[in-house]
Amino acid sequence: MSSRFVRDLVSFLIDTLVTGMGRLLLWEIGEQDPPEIVALVIGPAFWALLFFLLWAATMGW
């Protein structure tokens, strides 16, 4: 695999999963055109919360 392929794949995944989820969550609360940096912060926060909740459920909390 070339480094360009890996870079493009990582960029696509970040744009789709992280920033896209942040934009979607901000759109749901009424922000029609959220700044990119805010979406980039909200996206990982959502995935971290989801991961923590799933981890807590499997641990039986």
C-alpha positions as a printed Julia matrix, in Angstrom:
61×3 Matrix{Float64}:
   0.0    0.0    0.0
   1.21   3.42  -0.82
   1.32   6.23   1.7
  -1.05   8.27  -0.46
  -3.69   5.53  -0.27
  -3.4    5.36   3.52
  -3.54   9.15   3.82
  -6.62   9.32   1.59
  -8.3    6.49   3.52
  -7.66   8.14   6.9
  -8.86  11.48   5.56
 -12.05   9.87   4.22
 -12.75   8.07   7.5
 -12.21  11.2    9.57
 -14.38  13.28   7.25
 -17.15  10.67   7.17
 -17.22   9.21  10.67
 -15.9   11.99  12.88
 -16.69  15.3   11.24
 -19.84  13.99   9.58
 -21.24  12.75  12.88
 -20.37  16.07  14.52
 -22.17  17.98  11.76
 -25.19  15.7   12.06
 -25.41  16.13  15.83
 -25.06  19.9   15.56
 -27.7   19.98  12.82
 -30.06  18.05  15.1
 -29.81  20.73  17.79
 -30.46  23.53  15.31
 -27.05  24.67  14.06
 -27.55  24.82  10.29
 -23.96  25.53   9.21
 -21.59  24.5   12.03
 -17.91  25.45  11.86
 -15.58  22.62  10.88
 -13.58  22.72  14.1
 -16.71  22.43  16.24
 -17.87  19.41  14.24
 -14.39  17.93  14.61
 -14.65  18.24  18.41
 -18.25  17.05  18.77
 -17.7   13.96  16.59
 -15.0   12.31  18.76
 -16.9   13.32  21.9
 -19.92  11.42  20.6
 -17.89   8.31  19.73
 -16.13   8.42  23.13
 -19.47   8.64  24.93
 -20.86   5.78  22.86
 -17.78   3.67  23.55
 -17.99   4.41  27.28
 -21.68   3.5   27.43
 -21.1    0.23  25.59
 -18.15  -0.57  27.83
 -20.2    0.19  30.96
 -23.04  -1.99  29.69
 -20.72  -4.93  29.09
 -19.14  -4.49  32.53
 -22.59  -4.56  34.12
 -22.72  -1.08  35.63
